[in-house]
Amino acid sequence: MLKFEEQTQKIINACLEVHNELKSGFLEPVYQEALELEFQLQKIPYEREKKLNIVYKGRKLKKEYFADFFCYDNIIVELKAVSRLENEHKAQVINYLKAINKEIGLLINFGKASLQWERISIFGLTKEKP
C-alpha cells in the first residue's frame, strides 16, 4: 500500500468531480476556486496557497513560494491547466516537497479532455501515473 493512498485518492476524486463539471478550457484560478469548494463539500482538510519557505544553510530566504493546496497536513497539490505537463511542472512539485520536508505531492492537470494526474514521491523520486 502506498503512503497516504486513501487521502490522495480522495483528492483525485475531488479533482475528477471538478473536471467532470467544468471540463477543460478554463484558466487555473477557476479550477483552484472550484476545487476549494469541492474540498469543502467532501470535507477534505486543506490550506489554499500554502506559503513555503526556502531555507539555505539554515537561513530562511526572502523568496517565498506558494503551493496551490496542502491537504491532510501532508500532501502538496499543484494544479495546472495546460495542454501538456512538462518536466518543470514535476520539478516544481518536487522542490515544494523538499522545501517543507514532505513526501507526497499530486500534480493535477485540468487542461485536457480527461483529467491528468501524477502522484510524486520525493523519497526515491518515484512517479505514479494512472
Secondary structure in CASP SS format (residue, H / E / C, confidence):
PFRMAT SS
TARGET T0000
AUTHOR 0000-0000-0000
METHOD secondary structure of the structure
MODEL  1
M C 1.00
L C 1.00
K C 1.00
F C 1.00
E H 1.00
E H 1.00
Q H 1.00
T H 1.00
Q H 1.00
K H 1.00
I H 1.00
I H 1.00
N H 1.00
A H 1.00
C H 1.00
L H 1.00
E H 1.00
V H 1.00
H H 1.00
N H 1.00
E H 1.00
L H 1.00
K C 1.00
S C 1.00
G C 1.00
F C 1.00
L C 1.00
E H 1.00
P H 1.00
V H 1.00
Y H 1.00
Q H 1.00
E H 1.00
A H 1.00
L H 1.00
E H 1.00
L H 1.00
E H 1.00
F H 1.00
Q H 1.00
L H 1.00
Q C 1.00
K C 1.00
I C 1.00
P C 1.00
Y E 1.00
E E 1.00
R E 1.00
E E 1.00
K E 1.00
K E 1.00
L E 1.00
N E 1.00
I E 1.00
V E 1.00
Y E 1.00
K C 1.00
G C 1.00
R E 1.00
K E 1.00
L E 1.00
K E 1.00
K E 1.00
E E 1.00
Y E 1.00
F E 1.00
A E 1.00
D E 1.00
F E 1.00
F E 1.00
C E 1.00
Y C 1.00
D C 1.00
N C 1.00
I E 1.00
I E 1.00
V E 1.00
E E 1.00
L E 1.00
K E 1.00
A C 1.00
V C 1.00
S C 1.00
R C 1.00
L C 1.00
E C 1.00
N H 1.00
E H 1.00
H H 1.00
K H 1.00
A H 1.00
Q H 1.00
V H 1.00
I H 1.00
N H 1.00
Y H 1.00
L H 1.00
K H 1.00
A H 1.00
I H 1.00
N C 1.00
K C 1.00
E C 1.00
I E 1.00
G E 1.00
L E 1.00
L E 1.00
I E 1.00
N E 1.00
F C 1.00
G C 1.00
K C 1.00
A C 1.00
S C 1.00
L C 1.00
Q E 1.00
W E 1.00
E E 1.00
R E 1.00
I E 1.00
S E 1.00
I C 1.00
F C 1.00
G C 1.00
L C 1.00
T C 1.00
K E 1.00
E E 1.00
K C 1.00
P C 1.00
END
